């Protein structure tokens, strides 16, 4: 598909009781190359303090309901497109431009990108279809170009809440997100309502965010759940909304999936056997509560209540630094100086071995990739990657896609320094 310039966009970040994660997210947002967006932060008092002094629309919200929080941001959003990002995710510099560019095509109502996991290399999510039981089927992708997949009957193109965008007027007209989904399946419900109305969703592989998975009241930082109540409740609500209610086969599959997930954590010594039974009881409690949760008709959300407030971002030069781990202190000092001068910095530290690579966005605001000179540097790549130091830095030889932090669309080529 052909895409044009980026539309005026409202970026909405919801955060609750995770001010440190929010601060890191905001640091990455400041590096976005999109030149016409506003930033809306919907958060608690500690989060509001993190956004103090920034050109940001700050919306006070401290209720455990992500759908209601997103709607609070949507109410003040003045962009043509609204994009959503979680506070424990960091976007690559070209993320928002890639994600919103498909909206130049009038038929595009929504867009979703890819989500990399905590190691910054493997994918948590690329593309998929969802059915009326909220079960996901992976959607194969052909290359990195945006696409407009057609979902077969009984399915909808799915997006992830931490990396999705919608036409503002369309989402507001649908009533935004359904507050009956306090956590989990909130964006999947929107996907279904859009599909039911005949709208098109773009899949944008180059729009990538890195999801570190910060701890919350519902999940530990190592992905171990503290409770499955909200998963059960939201699943029951989704089935009532889109499948006419629960079915024995769907219930059995849900219980099997969740128990298998808990057993994997137990085998990894992250849970005790008694925890599995306890957490499964919270799933059943949630299913029972969700079966009785009131379901209201969603009222449209009106025009934005605040004018557009442009966030000071846009294309910036990029710098790539590379060396060995024993040179890290000197290279990080150079990276900090380049960052202070307004550049986006990617630092590669290659050890003389074949360790798999990891990439992270540091608290200092630097993209840092570490691993062995001959190690795997991308999902599905070879375990052993023979070659020289210089060859390892060449993007085509290393398999780094054009959306990687060191190669985002910026004026002029990035400077590569050994």
Order of alpha helices (4+ residues) and beta strands (2+ residues): beta-alpha-beta-alpha-beta-alpha-beta-beta-alpha-beta-beta-beta-beta-beta-beta-alpha-alpha-beta-alpha-alpha-alpha-beta-alpha-beta-beta-beta-alpha-alpha-beta
